[in-house]
């Protein structure tokens, strides 16, 4: 007789990363399974795979800048712990067009491993950026919700009216 814990452990054993991870020695050794509150700017304004692609896949599995193959963040999905940081990112990123949507969710371990960028990149202190290396066929967008009115969300949060 199996129980839920046995099923969970069985699923964990079957978790594998995309094939290209081996070629580039990704993710970093200290990346871990951790459930963190996270925010993501959605390029398509929808909760779907295209809005939750790691940078490398987003660029057609090509490197855009020199040295990217040496940077673990190239292969991660970018999320943020603080909503103000994801908003700042959405404003300066030329590929995200207003009116953009921001999603809120968690970095559930079932989808991959995480590492706060400041934990492995020297000099990276200001942002709440998290690198999330997803398992092959992960669907993290299923565990996120779109924030319909981000400005109102931030005002409510400032007043302490959210459940955070």
Secondary structure, 3 states (H helix, E strand, C coil): CCCHHHHHHHHHHCCCECCHHHHHCCCCCCCECCCCEEEEEECCCCCCHHHCCCHHHHCCCCCCCCCHHHCHHHHCEEEECCHHHHHHHHHHCCCCCCCCEEEEEECCHHHEEEEEHHHCCCCCCCCCEEEEEEECCCCHHHHEEEECCHHHHHHHHHCCCCCC
